[in-house]
Every structure is written in structure tokens, then in C-alpha cells.
Amino acid sequence: MLEPEYCRPILPSDIFDWWINALYGHNGQPSDPERYIISTSSTFICKLCAELNHLEDSFDVKGCNHFYCRQCIVTFVLSKLEEHNVTSVACPEAGCRGVLDPEYCRPFLPKEVFDWWENALHDQNGQSSNHEIKGSNASVSNIDPSTFICDFCVESIPLEDSFNIKGCSHFYCQQCIGNFVMSKLQDNVTSIACPEPGCTGVLDPEYCRPILPNDIYDRWGKSLCENVIMGSESTMNYFYCPFADCSALMILEEQDENDESQCPHCERVVCPKCKVPWHVEFHCDEFQRLRDKGEDEMVKELAKKNKWRKCPKCKYYVEKADGCMYIKCRCGYAFCYNCGIKAKTDHHTLHCPNCKQ
């Protein structure tokens, strides 16, 4: 059974008030229904700062059901450390048995606050609010509770630039999460877990979309679609666009196997049966036969079909577009296109002296 007081720590204040009014004051009807639509279950009112926060920015106190926004927890811990000899920090709720300790709060504490708390716990003499931070010349008054140390880049980052992992309490700076996702996609990993080893937290495209560049988000979505297609037992016929600057995944339909097809992404013509750019000069069976023999055989067959002539000097194939049989190759060698005999380079006659063509 759920009741207002039991659920109060997690309820937005307007929903809590509506529930109370419905139970005790308004015959089961809220006094102003329209105003209760403004909030969703993804927000809460922090009881320390009295401001509206996203639930993903909340932090549960250990050993009780109270929770507050992270920035208020940092400020609260800092205020306790500034008091004389106070290192055991209890829940902000008066009379509550919940507790806070350094390791439990470590994921979002500024490094200076964490180090100070740890040092104070192990310091037999105790320190006052003038305690100097270990490894730093700055006093505690210079600590900014609105920042945290990202475990990836080890930089001090504003809490507003943090990003929570879905399904766990770990969080990192947005830039590092974007880089982490990109590195996984480069390794062909599309199911991305929390960076913390052994953690059950996960990342997915829609959840990460607000912080991802469009190209990374699109690449992630395409990779997931490709995994579904390639992992499907019923969809076995697929291939990638053969043009290197496209390489889009294409599903091969049976009726297209013997015909040319157009890539829906780059709009160039491909052969779905041979999985190559469309071969104008050959039928599929002939193309595959020649391909198996090697490119040289394919070129020879193509030259034979088109009556190309190989230059006797450089051995490159040339093709006569129109005009007489006199051909001058780009290497400078002149010859008869019909019989291949060498011709003069400075002038030529209408007919070849050898074949009379």
C-alpha cells in the first residue's frame, strides 16, 4: 500500500499536495486540476534547496529513504566538515538514522572534499575549518561544491555537465561519455555497458541522444539496425554498397538478383547478385567467371568485346573514338589501330601502308 507521507521523499510537491487534498479536503477532487499537469515523475523538489531537480540528479542517503540533489549533499557534507571534529555525517533529516560516508559519496564529491573527509577520519588530532586540503594550498572556502572530478579525464567538471549512466549511480562528464561511445562503435560494439567494470548500468542511443553529436548518434542507430538484420535467421541476403565512399547496408530482394539496382543512399547503380558496381559489358555469369580468373582476364575479355588495341610500346589499351586508323598513344608511340604496325609520329597518310585500312 502506498500513502502520501511514505512516498513524500520522491514525490513532486504538487502531486503530494494534490494527493493530500484528494484525501482530506476536496471530496476526492483537486482544487485546481490544471496545475497538476505541469510536473512529471522525472522531477522532484529537493528539501534542502527547495528547487525542482531531475531525478537523475538525485542522491539517496545510505540506510534510509531520503534523497536530495547532489549539489546540496556536497554543500551539506562540506558544512559538516567545517564544524569542529565532525567527520560522521548523518542524514540531513532530523532524527533519521541514515548516514553518509566518503566512499559512498565519492562518485560526485569534488576530489578536495573527498580527500579532506578521508584525512579527517584518519586524523587523531582533528582539524578546524582552517584545515588545509592535502596536496593543495587552497583553504576549504575555495572548494566549489558545484563541480566533480570525472573518473575518465580526471578533470574538475561542473555538475551540470555530468551525465548519469542508465541503471546505476555512476556518472561522468558528457564529453568523456561521447568519446567512450565513439570508441566502442569503432570496435563494432553496439551494446554499451557502464564504463565501470562489472556494473550493470547501460547506455543506449535515445538515452544518450541529448549529449551525442548527430553523426555519432546516427552511426550508433545504423549499427544497431545492421546487427538486427545480420543476426536475423529469416533475412540472410544483404550486402554493403560496393562504393567505398558509401558502404551502406542494403537488403537483397530475390527479384533484384539478376537486375541492376540503385543504392538508396548514394543513388549509384550496383549489381546485387555480384555485389559490385554495375557491369555494363557483361552478364552476371560471365562477369563472375572472369572475376574468378582474375582482373587481367576480365580486361582482356572486355578489350576483345570492344575491339580495343594494345599499344605495342607501353602495352596500355587504347580505344579509337572515330576518324582514320592512325593512333598516337599518350606515350608518344604512333601505330595503325587495325594492324598495329608502327607509323610515323610527324605525319600520317589516309590509309595504312601495311593493311591499306
C-alpha beads as a LAMMPS data file, in Angstrom:
LAMMPS data file: protein, C-alpha beads

357 atoms
356 bonds

1 atom types
1 bond types

-500.0 500.0 xlo xhi
-500.0 500.0 ylo yhi
-500.0 500.0 zlo zhi

Masses

1 110.0

Atoms # bond

1 1 1 0.000 0.000 0.000
2 1 1 1.222 3.477 -0.838
3 1 1 0.340 6.618 1.103
4 1 1 1.353 10.294 0.722
5 1 1 3.718 10.527 3.709
6 1 1 5.529 7.304 2.807
7 1 1 6.021 8.451 -0.802
8 1 1 6.732 12.078 0.079
9 1 1 10.551 11.898 -0.394
10 1 1 10.174 11.012 -4.065
11 1 1 7.001 12.905 -4.996
12 1 1 6.999 16.344 -6.662
13 1 1 5.389 18.721 -4.166
14 1 1 2.376 19.491 -6.376
15 1 1 1.499 15.771 -6.690
16 1 1 1.913 15.311 -2.914
17 1 1 -0.404 18.293 -2.252
18 1 1 -2.952 17.001 -4.757
19 1 1 -2.959 13.583 -3.037
20 1 1 -3.430 15.177 0.413
21 1 1 -6.216 17.421 -0.875
22 1 1 -7.929 14.471 -2.503
23 1 1 -7.797 12.503 0.776
24 1 1 -8.822 15.214 3.214
25 1 1 -10.061 18.433 1.743
26 1 1 -11.825 18.338 -1.612
27 1 1 -14.173 15.346 -1.758
28 1 1 -11.737 13.409 -3.918
29 1 1 -11.141 16.265 -6.382
30 1 1 -8.074 18.549 -6.562
31 1 1 -8.794 22.239 -6.172
32 1 1 -7.121 23.142 -9.462
33 1 1 -6.555 20.130 -11.758
34 1 1 -4.758 22.131 -14.445
35 1 1 -1.806 22.968 -12.236
36 1 1 -1.034 19.315 -11.563
37 1 1 -0.212 18.639 -15.193
38 1 1 2.895 20.789 -15.099
39 1 1 5.102 18.165 -13.481
40 1 1 6.217 14.681 -14.480
41 1 1 7.605 11.780 -12.489
42 1 1 11.102 12.623 -13.731
43 1 1 11.486 15.593 -11.360
44 1 1 11.435 16.193 -7.610
45 1 1 11.716 19.082 -5.150
46 1 1 14.917 18.915 -3.120
47 1 1 14.048 19.589 0.522
48 1 1 17.373 21.346 1.144
49 1 1 17.357 23.907 -1.670
50 1 1 13.579 23.737 -2.376
51 1 1 14.280 23.702 -6.123
52 1 1 12.950 21.455 -8.881
53 1 1 15.552 18.894 -9.968
54 1 1 15.699 15.927 -12.317
55 1 1 15.503 12.563 -10.557
56 1 1 18.710 11.534 -12.315
57 1 1 20.464 14.301 -10.347
58 1 1 19.250 12.934 -7.008
59 1 1 21.325 11.076 -4.415
60 1 1 19.933 8.578 -1.890
61 1 1 21.138 8.782 1.680
62 1 1 22.582 5.465 2.861
63 1 1 20.334 3.495 5.204
64 1 1 17.104 5.467 4.733
65 1 1 14.652 6.546 2.043
66 1 1 15.581 10.251 1.992
67 1 1 17.287 11.768 -1.011
68 1 1 18.371 15.214 -2.153
69 1 1 20.042 16.844 -5.139
70 1 1 23.768 16.092 -5.405
71 1 1 24.887 19.695 -5.109
72 1 1 23.035 20.067 -1.815
73 1 1 24.627 16.855 -0.494
74 1 1 28.093 18.205 -1.349
75 1 1 27.293 21.529 0.351
76 1 1 25.858 19.685 3.375
77 1 1 28.951 17.471 3.752
78 1 1 31.220 20.492 3.371
79 1 1 29.340 22.363 6.085
80 1 1 29.721 19.404 8.447
81 1 1 33.453 19.132 7.780
82 1 1 33.856 22.831 8.593
83 1 1 32.444 22.179 12.079
84 1 1 34.933 21.148 14.769
85 1 1 35.727 17.418 14.827
86 1 1 32.622 16.425 12.855
87 1 1 33.504 13.580 10.494
88 1 1 30.485 11.309 10.951
89 1 1 27.794 12.794 8.717
90 1 1 24.184 11.749 9.286
91 1 1 21.158 12.213 7.044
92 1 1 20.047 15.865 6.834
93 1 1 16.584 14.781 8.031
94 1 1 16.417 15.396 11.791
95 1 1 16.264 12.180 13.800
96 1 1 16.924 9.929 10.796
97 1 1 19.398 7.046 11.119
98 1 1 20.663 7.379 7.544
99 1 1 24.364 8.103 7.126
100 1 1 26.840 9.426 4.584
101 1 1 30.442 8.263 4.244
102 1 1 33.289 9.240 1.854
103 1 1 33.300 6.082 -0.291
104 1 1 29.523 6.101 -0.696
105 1 1 29.548 9.736 -1.781
106 1 1 32.774 9.518 -3.781
107 1 1 31.197 9.379 -7.299
108 1 1 30.118 13.021 -7.136
109 1 1 32.273 14.631 -4.432
110 1 1 34.933 17.144 -5.519
111 1 1 38.316 15.479 -5.011
112 1 1 39.361 18.075 -2.429
113 1 1 36.281 17.389 -0.281
114 1 1 36.742 13.626 -0.510
115 1 1 40.434 13.865 0.455
116 1 1 39.667 16.203 3.359
117 1 1 36.940 13.879 4.662
118 1 1 39.224 10.845 4.383
119 1 1 42.086 12.660 6.127
120 1 1 39.802 13.884 8.896
121 1 1 38.539 10.361 9.575
122 1 1 42.101 9.103 9.982
123 1 1 43.392 12.147 11.823
124 1 1 43.597 11.500 15.574
125 1 1 44.010 15.211 16.382
126 1 1 41.082 16.581 14.362
127 1 1 41.130 19.795 12.344
128 1 1 39.177 23.014 12.300
129 1 1 37.606 24.778 9.347
130 1 1 41.030 26.219 8.605
131 1 1 42.222 22.717 7.696
132 1 1 44.373 22.779 4.598
133 1 1 43.445 20.380 1.794
134 1 1 46.018 17.633 1.264
135 1 1 48.233 18.441 -1.697
136 1 1 46.780 21.925 -2.070
137 1 1 47.470 25.399 -0.727
138 1 1 43.842 26.420 -1.034
139 1 1 41.607 26.568 2.033
140 1 1 38.226 24.826 2.187
141 1 1 36.468 28.111 1.487
142 1 1 37.775 27.864 -2.077
143 1 1 36.162 24.471 -2.753
144 1 1 33.407 24.633 -5.332
145 1 1 30.631 22.153 -4.400
146 1 1 29.106 22.512 -7.862
147 1 1 31.969 20.574 -9.503
148 1 1 33.123 16.959 -9.569
149 1 1 36.167 15.030 -10.775
150 1 1 35.393 12.927 -13.858
151 1 1 36.947 9.449 -13.468
152 1 1 37.760 9.391 -17.198
153 1 1 39.585 12.650 -17.815
154 1 1 40.366 13.381 -14.126
155 1 1 39.332 16.993 -14.681
156 1 1 37.187 19.209 -12.471
157 1 1 33.828 19.457 -14.276
158 1 1 30.664 21.448 -13.404
159 1 1 27.925 19.121 -12.130
160 1 1 25.597 20.500 -14.787
161 1 1 27.910 18.960 -17.418
162 1 1 27.737 15.487 -15.852
163 1 1 25.910 12.554 -17.412
164 1 1 24.388 9.688 -15.429
165 1 1 24.695 6.111 -16.622
166 1 1 21.294 4.491 -17.020
167 1 1 20.527 1.931 -14.312
168 1 1 23.379 2.731 -11.909
169 1 1 24.815 5.562 -9.804
170 1 1 27.933 6.223 -11.913
171 1 1 28.300 9.408 -13.886
172 1 1 30.961 11.139 -15.960
173 1 1 31.386 14.326 -17.955
174 1 1 29.398 14.497 -21.179
175 1 1 32.498 14.835 -23.377
176 1 1 34.007 11.627 -21.998
177 1 1 30.770 9.697 -22.471
178 1 1 30.659 10.841 -26.116
179 1 1 34.265 9.711 -26.623
180 1 1 33.563 6.422 -24.837
181 1 1 30.583 5.659 -27.098
182 1 1 32.603 6.548 -30.215
183 1 1 35.458 4.228 -29.202
184 1 1 33.006 1.354 -28.706
185 1 1 31.404 1.934 -32.119
186 1 1 34.858 1.916 -33.727
187 1 1 35.344 -1.525 -32.165
188 1 1 31.970 -2.623 -33.634
189 1 1 30.411 -2.770 -30.163
190 1 1 26.796 -1.542 -30.161
191 1 1 25.605 -2.877 -26.787
192 1 1 27.412 -0.453 -24.488
193 1 1 27.607 -1.001 -20.728
194 1 1 28.692 1.351 -17.934
195 1 1 32.453 2.058 -18.076
196 1 1 32.778 0.773 -14.504
197 1 1 33.858 -2.908 -14.703
198 1 1 31.156 -5.288 -13.506
199 1 1 28.467 -2.609 -13.324
200 1 1 25.003 -3.373 -14.726
201 1 1 24.391 0.172 -15.950
202 1 1 23.821 0.615 -19.681
203 1 1 23.862 3.256 -22.398
204 1 1 21.555 3.384 -25.417
205 1 1 21.192 5.845 -28.322
206 1 1 17.944 7.504 -27.232
207 1 1 19.108 7.935 -23.642
208 1 1 22.411 9.476 -24.787
209 1 1 20.954 11.495 -27.673
210 1 1 20.963 14.889 -25.854
211 1 1 24.771 14.788 -25.472
212 1 1 25.851 12.946 -28.636
213 1 1 26.909 14.658 -31.888
214 1 1 24.467 13.845 -34.695
215 1 1 26.997 11.768 -36.649
216 1 1 27.741 9.503 -33.652
217 1 1 24.038 9.116 -32.847
218 1 1 23.253 8.210 -36.477
219 1 1 26.169 5.770 -36.657
220 1 1 25.028 4.052 -33.458
221 1 1 21.473 3.688 -34.780
222 1 1 22.676 2.295 -38.107
223 1 1 24.986 -0.171 -36.367
224 1 1 22.112 -1.442 -34.228
225 1 1 19.938 -1.888 -37.317
226 1 1 22.735 -3.761 -39.083
227 1 1 23.108 -6.085 -36.102
228 1 1 19.388 -6.858 -36.202
229 1 1 19.489 -7.574 -39.936
230 1 1 22.675 -9.658 -39.849
231 1 1 21.514 -11.566 -36.790
232 1 1 18.134 -12.439 -38.271
233 1 1 17.668 -16.044 -39.388
234 1 1 14.948 -15.078 -41.861
235 1 1 16.876 -12.258 -43.522
236 1 1 20.046 -13.798 -44.922
237 1 1 20.507 -11.805 -48.136
238 1 1 22.218 -8.485 -47.581
239 1 1 25.326 -6.715 -48.806
240 1 1 27.122 -3.411 -48.485
241 1 1 27.170 -0.830 -51.238
242 1 1 30.400 -1.583 -53.180
243 1 1 31.371 2.097 -53.468
244 1 1 33.962 2.852 -50.784
245 1 1 32.597 6.311 -50.022
246 1 1 29.133 4.878 -49.292
247 1 1 29.268 1.285 -47.932
248 1 1 25.627 1.447 -46.806
249 1 1 23.933 -1.803 -45.812
250 1 1 21.457 -2.991 -48.445
251 1 1 18.900 -5.785 -48.134
252 1 1 18.913 -8.058 -51.172
253 1 1 15.478 -8.925 -52.505
254 1 1 15.098 -12.037 -54.649
255 1 1 13.522 -10.258 -57.579
256 1 1 16.517 -7.928 -57.829
257 1 1 19.228 -10.591 -58.082
258 1 1 19.548 -10.624 -61.860
259 1 1 18.939 -6.942 -62.471
260 1 1 20.760 -3.726 -61.818
261 1 1 19.734 -1.884 -58.687
262 1 1 20.213 1.591 -57.274
263 1 1 21.731 2.180 -53.870
264 1 1 19.143 4.158 -51.871
265 1 1 21.914 6.104 -50.135
266 1 1 24.380 7.181 -52.847
267 1 1 21.945 6.530 -55.738
268 1 1 24.600 4.817 -57.875
269 1 1 23.884 1.659 -59.852
270 1 1 25.087 -1.655 -58.419
271 1 1 24.727 -5.338 -59.212
272 1 1 23.047 -7.049 -56.231
273 1 1 23.927 -10.536 -57.484
274 1 1 27.653 -9.885 -57.958
275 1 1 27.758 -7.245 -55.184
276 1 1 29.851 -4.863 -57.317
277 1 1 29.240 -1.641 -59.259
278 1 1 27.040 -2.417 -62.247
279 1 1 28.990 -4.217 -65.006
280 1 1 27.634 -2.847 -68.287
281 1 1 29.698 -5.039 -70.579
282 1 1 28.993 -8.467 -69.059
283 1 1 26.131 -10.593 -67.850
284 1 1 26.418 -11.726 -64.229
285 1 1 27.521 -15.289 -65.028
286 1 1 30.183 -14.091 -67.467
287 1 1 31.369 -11.411 -65.036
288 1 1 31.736 -13.889 -62.179
289 1 1 33.569 -16.374 -64.405
290 1 1 36.073 -13.751 -65.496
291 1 1 36.408 -12.374 -61.972
292 1 1 37.404 -15.806 -60.729
293 1 1 40.177 -15.882 -63.325
294 1 1 41.484 -12.504 -62.242
295 1 1 41.297 -8.910 -63.366
296 1 1 43.684 -9.440 -66.290
297 1 1 41.348 -11.937 -67.920
298 1 1 38.425 -9.615 -67.400
299 1 1 40.245 -6.723 -69.061
300 1 1 41.295 -8.922 -71.967
301 1 1 37.733 -10.078 -72.496
302 1 1 36.444 -6.526 -72.308
303 1 1 39.101 -5.357 -74.799
304 1 1 38.166 -8.171 -77.172
305 1 1 34.493 -7.259 -76.999
306 1 1 35.116 -3.584 -77.624
307 1 1 37.941 -4.178 -80.153
308 1 1 40.425 -2.194 -78.160
309 1 1 44.035 -2.194 -79.384
310 1 1 47.010 -2.544 -77.038
311 1 1 49.820 -0.048 -77.645
312 1 1 52.859 -2.058 -78.894
313 1 1 55.216 0.068 -76.810
314 1 1 53.624 0.739 -73.366
315 1 1 51.097 -2.140 -73.524
316 1 1 48.211 0.082 -72.413
317 1 1 44.850 -0.421 -74.109
318 1 1 43.576 2.424 -76.279
319 1 1 40.190 2.923 -77.907
320 1 1 39.535 4.734 -81.147
321 1 1 36.525 7.008 -80.936
322 1 1 36.288 7.986 -84.641
323 1 1 38.400 9.040 -87.619
324 1 1 41.072 7.090 -89.501
325 1 1 43.173 4.176 -88.269
326 1 1 46.136 6.346 -87.266
327 1 1 46.537 6.303 -83.450
328 1 1 49.059 8.129 -81.345
329 1 1 49.249 6.755 -77.788
330 1 1 49.780 9.010 -74.801
331 1 1 53.278 7.519 -74.506
332 1 1 54.075 9.117 -77.892
333 1 1 54.125 5.916 -79.948
334 1 1 52.106 6.027 -83.224
335 1 1 50.638 2.922 -84.853
336 1 1 47.826 1.614 -87.041
337 1 1 44.749 0.824 -84.960
338 1 1 43.776 -2.006 -87.339
339 1 1 47.034 -3.969 -87.691
340 1 1 49.285 -2.425 -85.033
341 1 1 52.212 -1.596 -87.321
342 1 1 54.337 1.379 -86.307
343 1 1 53.500 4.675 -88.006
344 1 1 55.359 7.938 -88.336
345 1 1 54.778 10.391 -85.497
346 1 1 55.182 13.619 -87.508
347 1 1 52.539 12.918 -90.154
348 1 1 50.288 10.123 -91.415
349 1 1 48.547 9.095 -94.596
350 1 1 44.860 8.418 -95.033
351 1 1 45.455 4.684 -95.403
352 1 1 47.856 2.381 -93.561
353 1 1 50.643 1.286 -95.948
354 1 1 50.509 -2.209 -94.421
355 1 1 46.819 -3.156 -94.202
356 1 1 45.529 -0.437 -96.532
357 1 1 42.884 0.494 -93.993

Bonds

1 1 1 2
2 1 2 3
3 1 3 4
4 1 4 5
5 1 5 6
6 1 6 7
7 1 7 8
8 1 8 9
9 1 9 10
10 1 10 11
11 1 11 12
12 1 12 13
13 1 13 14
14 1 14 15
15 1 15 16
16 1 16 17
17 1 17 18
18 1 18 19
19 1 19 20
20 1 20 21
21 1 21 22
22 1 22 23
23 1 23 24
24 1 24 25
25 1 25 26
26 1 26 27
27 1 27 28
28 1 28 29
29 1 29 30
30 1 30 31
31 1 31 32
32 1 32 33
33 1 33 34
34 1 34 35
35 1 35 36
36 1 36 37
37 1 37 38
38 1 38 39
39 1 39 40
40 1 40 41
41 1 41 42
42 1 42 43
43 1 43 44
44 1 44 45
45 1 45 46
46 1 46 47
47 1 47 48
48 1 48 49
49 1 49 50
50 1 50 51
51 1 51 52
52 1 52 53
53 1 53 54
54 1 54 55
55 1 55 56
56 1 56 57
57 1 57 58
58 1 58 59
59 1 59 60
60 1 60 61
61 1 61 62
62 1 62 63
63 1 63 64
64 1 64 65
65 1 65 66
66 1 66 67
67 1 67 68
68 1 68 69
69 1 69 70
70 1 70 71
71 1 71 72
72 1 72 73
73 1 73 74
74 1 74 75
75 1 75 76
76 1 76 77
77 1 77 78
78 1 78 79
79 1 79 80
80 1 80 81
81 1 81 82
82 1 82 83
83 1 83 84
84 1 84 85
85 1 85 86
86 1 86 87
87 1 87 88
88 1 88 89
89 1 89 90
90 1 90 91
91 1 91 92
92 1 92 93
93 1 93 94
94 1 94 95
95 1 95 96
96 1 96 97
97 1 97 98
98 1 98 99
99 1 99 100
100 1 100 101
101 1 101 102
102 1 102 103
103 1 103 104
104 1 104 105
105 1 105 106
106 1 106 107
107 1 107 108
108 1 108 109
109 1 109 110
110 1 110 111
111 1 111 112
112 1 112 113
113 1 113 114
114 1 114 115
115 1 115 116
116 1 116 117
117 1 117 118
118 1 118 119
119 1 119 120
120 1 120 121
121 1 121 122
122 1 122 123
123 1 123 124
124 1 124 125
125 1 125 126
126 1 126 127
127 1 127 128
128 1 128 129
129 1 129 130
130 1 130 131
131 1 131 132
132 1 132 133
133 1 133 134
134 1 134 135
135 1 135 136
136 1 136 137
137 1 137 138
138 1 138 139
139 1 139 140
140 1 140 141
141 1 141 142
142 1 142 143
143 1 143 144
144 1 144 145
145 1 145 146
146 1 146 147
147 1 147 148
148 1 148 149
149 1 149 150
150 1 150 151
151 1 151 152
152 1 152 153
153 1 153 154
154 1 154 155
155 1 155 156
156 1 156 157
157 1 157 158
158 1 158 159
159 1 159 160
160 1 160 161
161 1 161 162
162 1 162 163
163 1 163 164
164 1 164 165
165 1 165 166
166 1 166 167
167 1 167 168
168 1 168 169
169 1 169 170
170 1 170 171
171 1 171 172
172 1 172 173
173 1 173 174
174 1 174 175
175 1 175 176
176 1 176 177
177 1 177 178
178 1 178 179
179 1 179 180
180 1 180 181
181 1 181 182
182 1 182 183
183 1 183 184
184 1 184 185
185 1 185 186
186 1 186 187
187 1 187 188
188 1 188 189
189 1 189 190
190 1 190 191
191 1 191 192
192 1 192 193
193 1 193 194
194 1 194 195
195 1 195 196
196 1 196 197
197 1 197 198
198 1 198 199
199 1 199 200
200 1 200 201
201 1 201 202
202 1 202 203
203 1 203 204
204 1 204 205
205 1 205 206
206 1 206 207
207 1 207 208
208 1 208 209
209 1 209 210
210 1 210 211
211 1 211 212
212 1 212 213
213 1 213 214
214 1 214 215
215 1 215 216
216 1 216 217
217 1 217 218
218 1 218 219
219 1 219 220
220 1 220 221
221 1 221 222
222 1 222 223
223 1 223 224
224 1 224 225
225 1 225 226
226 1 226 227
227 1 227 228
228 1 228 229
229 1 229 230
230 1 230 231
231 1 231 232
232 1 232 233
233 1 233 234
234 1 234 235
235 1 235 236
236 1 236 237
237 1 237 238
238 1 238 239
239 1 239 240
240 1 240 241
241 1 241 242
242 1 242 243
243 1 243 244
244 1 244 245
245 1 245 246
246 1 246 247
247 1 247 248
248 1 248 249
249 1 249 250
250 1 250 251
251 1 251 252
252 1 252 253
253 1 253 254
254 1 254 255
255 1 255 256
256 1 256 257
257 1 257 258
258 1 258 259
259 1 259 260
260 1 260 261
261 1 261 262
262 1 262 263
263 1 263 264
264 1 264 265
265 1 265 266
266 1 266 267
267 1 267 268
268 1 268 269
269 1 269 270
270 1 270 271
271 1 271 272
272 1 272 273
273 1 273 274
274 1 274 275
275 1 275 276
276 1 276 277
277 1 277 278
278 1 278 279
279 1 279 280
280 1 280 281
281 1 281 282
282 1 282 283
283 1 283 284
284 1 284 285
285 1 285 286
286 1 286 287
287 1 287 288
288 1 288 289
289 1 289 290
290 1 290 291
291 1 291 292
292 1 292 293
293 1 293 294
294 1 294 295
295 1 295 296
296 1 296 297
297 1 297 298
298 1 298 299
299 1 299 300
300 1 300 301
301 1 301 302
302 1 302 303
303 1 303 304
304 1 304 305
305 1 305 306
306 1 306 307
307 1 307 308
308 1 308 309
309 1 309 310
310 1 310 311
311 1 311 312
312 1 312 313
313 1 313 314
314 1 314 315
315 1 315 316
316 1 316 317
317 1 317 318
318 1 318 319
319 1 319 320
320 1 320 321
321 1 321 322
322 1 322 323
323 1 323 324
324 1 324 325
325 1 325 326
326 1 326 327
327 1 327 328
328 1 328 329
329 1 329 330
330 1 330 331
331 1 331 332
332 1 332 333
333 1 333 334
334 1 334 335
335 1 335 336
336 1 336 337
337 1 337 338
338 1 338 339
339 1 339 340
340 1 340 341
341 1 341 342
342 1 342 343
343 1 343 344
344 1 344 345
345 1 345 346
346 1 346 347
347 1 347 348
348 1 348 349
349 1 349 350
350 1 350 351
351 1 351 352
352 1 352 353
353 1 353 354
354 1 354 355
355 1 355 356
356 1 356 357
